[in-house]
Amino acid sequence: MAPGMKPVSIAFAGKIRLAQPSDHVRMAELAGQLSYPSTPEEIARRLQGIKRSAEAAVFVAELASGEIAGWIAVFVYRTVEADPRAEVSGLVVDERFRSQRIGEHLLARAEHWARENGCRAIGLRSNVIRERAHAFYERHGYTQVKTQIAFRKQL
C-alpha cells in the first residue's frame, strides 16, 4: 500500500457487473497497482477487442458508493490438446479494499461465467512473487498444476 494510504474497512455491499467505458480510468489505476501501468486509453482499446468476443468478459466490483474496487478478466482458452477451459487473465482489488471478500466475489463471478460458457475448468497464472495471491487462490479451491518459464517475442 502506498505511504499515507489507509485501508478502508467495508462490508462488500456493492455489485459485480460488466465493465463499462466510464470504468476505464479506474481500471487503469488498478492495473498500475499490479505493476501493469496502463492509460485509460489503452484500457479502452483493449476492452473494445475483448467486447467483440463472445468468449471473453471483464467484470468490475462496484461499491455502494459507486467506486470501482476491483476487476477481473476471463476468457475461454482453447487448445488442440485439451478441452476448452476458462482462464483468468487478470484480477486486481484495490489495496485499500483487500481481505474484504471483493476478490472472492469477482472470482465467483468469473467461475459462473465460465460455467455459462461451457467450461468445466478454470485456470489462472500468478507471478511467483505474489505469495498472498497464491494463498487466496488455494483457499478458493485452486491448485498449482505446474511451474514454467514464460517466453515472449516482440513482433
Summary of the structure (lengths in Angstrom):
residues: 155
radius of gyration: 15.7
end to end distance: 35.0
largest distance: 49.6
contacts: 372
relative contact order: 0.15
helix: 34%
strand: 21%
